[in-house]
Amino acid sequence: MNEQKYFSIEEIKRKLERYCVYQDRCHKEIETKLREFILIEEAKNQIILHLMEHDFLNEERFSKSFARGKFKIKNWGKQRIIRELKSRDISEYNIKTALKEIDEEEYLATINKIAVKRNSILNESDFYKRKKKLTDYLIRKGYEFDLIFSTIKRVLEKNNF
């Protein structure tokens, strides 16, 4: 038995307000959440408009906090952040604004730190295999190719490889 619960538009607004307050959300996440409720398109638009007017839904704020968080907590590179924001249908303007939240010196220090850490974990004695594994890891993290190669060169030279 699949019982359907019915909510008024006001109840749905309150639920989505709490959802947005808990963590910054993008439009795509809100639209996905709205699919849980059986609503006509006009009601969905009215709810999204309400969330935007009362600053519960702000795409620029979302993209900035997303970029800061993924860089500081997960050590993601700019390429990965861009890819993830694009998958959430964030505009180019907001993506560029979000990337300005990442300090360039901190960015370079982070890629160096994670490359050194990963290099110390690798059990590969062959120079080329070690370099490939390190490169693949940094690519998955989303760092730029030129930055990866210069960092790996420094890290491997420092460890006499």
C-alpha positions in Angstrom: 0.0 0.0 0.0 1.5 3.2 -1.2 -0.2 6.0 0.7 0.4 9.5 -0.7 0.7 12.4 1.7 -0.7 15.7 0.6 0.7 19.0 1.6 -0.4 22.6 1.0 1.8 25.0 -0.9 2.5 26.8 2.4 3.7 23.5 4.0 5.9 22.7 1.0 7.4 26.3 1.2 8.2 25.8 4.9 9.8 22.3 4.2 11.9 23.8 1.4 12.9 26.8 3.5 14.3 24.4 6.2 15.9 22.4 3.4 17.7 25.5 2.1 18.6 26.8 5.6 20.3 23.6 6.5 22.7 23.9 3.5 23.0 26.2 0.5 21.1 24.7 -2.4 21.1 25.3 -6.2 18.0 25.4 -8.4 18.5 21.9 -9.7 18.5 20.5 -6.1 15.3 22.4 -5.4 13.6 21.2 -8.6 14.6 17.6 -7.7 13.2 18.0 -4.2 9.9 19.5 -5.7 9.4 16.3 -7.7 8.6 14.5 -4.4 5.4 16.5 -4.3 2.7 16.3 -6.9 2.4 19.9 -8.1 1.4 21.7 -11.2 4.2 23.8 -12.9 2.7 27.1 -11.8 2.9 26.0 -8.1 6.5 24.9 -8.5 7.4 28.2 -10.1 5.6 30.1 -7.3 7.5 28.1 -4.6 10.9 28.7 -6.3 10.1 32.4 -6.7 9.2 32.6 -3.0 12.5 30.9 -2.0 14.5 33.4 -4.2 12.6 36.5 -3.0 13.3 35.6 0.7 16.9 34.7 -0.1 16.6 31.0 0.7 17.7 30.2 -2.8 20.7 32.1 -4.1 22.8 30.6 -6.9 25.8 32.9 -6.5 26.0 32.2 -2.7 25.6 28.4 -3.4 28.4 28.4 -6.0 30.8 30.3 -3.7 30.2 28.1 -0.7 30.4 25.0 -2.8 33.8 26.0 -4.3 35.2 27.0 -0.9 33.9 23.9 0.8 35.1 21.4 -1.8 38.5 23.0 -2.0 39.1 23.4 1.7 37.5 20.1 2.9 38.0 17.7 -0.1 41.1 19.4 -1.6 39.4 19.5 -5.1 41.1 21.4 -7.9 39.4 24.1 -10.0 38.7 21.7 -12.9 36.7 19.3 -10.7 34.8 22.2 -9.1 33.9 23.6 -12.5 32.8 20.2 -13.7 30.6 19.7 -10.6 29.1 23.2 -10.8 28.3 22.7 -14.5 26.5 19.4 -13.7 24.3 21.5 -11.4 23.5 23.9 -14.2 25.3 26.9 -12.6 26.0 29.8 -15.0 29.5 30.6 -16.3 29.3 34.0 -14.4 28.6 32.2 -11.1 31.3 29.7 -11.7 33.9 32.4 -12.3 32.7 34.2 -9.2 33.0 31.0 -7.2 36.6 30.3 -8.3 37.6 33.8 -7.1 36.9 32.4 -3.5 40.0 30.2 -3.8 43.2 31.9 -2.8 45.9 31.2 -5.4 48.7 30.8 -2.8 46.6 28.4 -0.8 45.7 26.5 -4.0 49.4 26.0 -4.9 50.2 25.0 -1.3 47.3 22.5 -1.3 48.3 20.7 -4.5 51.9 20.5 -3.3 50.8 19.2 0.1 48.5 16.4 -1.3 51.1 15.5 -3.9 53.8 15.0 -1.2 51.4 13.1 0.9 50.2 10.8 -1.9 53.9 10.3 -3.0 54.8 9.1 0.5 51.9 6.6 0.4 52.8 5.1 -3.0 54.7 1.8 -2.9 55.9 2.0 -6.5 59.7 1.8 -7.1 59.5 2.4 -10.9 59.8 6.1 -11.6 57.4 6.2 -14.5 54.7 4.1 -12.8 55.0 6.3 -9.7 54.7 9.4 -11.8 51.6 8.0 -13.6 49.9 7.1 -10.4 50.6 10.5 -8.9 49.4 12.2 -12.1 46.2 10.2 -12.3 45.4 11.0 -8.6 45.8 14.7 -9.1 43.8 14.6 -12.3 41.0 12.9 -10.4 41.2 15.6 -7.8 40.6 18.1 -10.6 43.9 20.1 -10.9 45.2 21.6 -14.1 47.7 19.6 -16.2 50.5 22.2 -16.3 50.2 22.6 -12.5 50.2 18.8 -12.0 53.4 18.3 -14.0 55.3 21.1 -12.4 54.3 19.9 -8.9 55.1 16.3 -9.6 58.5 17.3 -11.0 59.3 19.2 -7.8 58.0 16.5 -5.5 59.9 13.6 -7.3 63.1 15.6 -7.5 62.9 16.4 -3.8 62.6 12.7 -3.1 65.5 11.8 -5.5 63.4 9.8 -8.0 
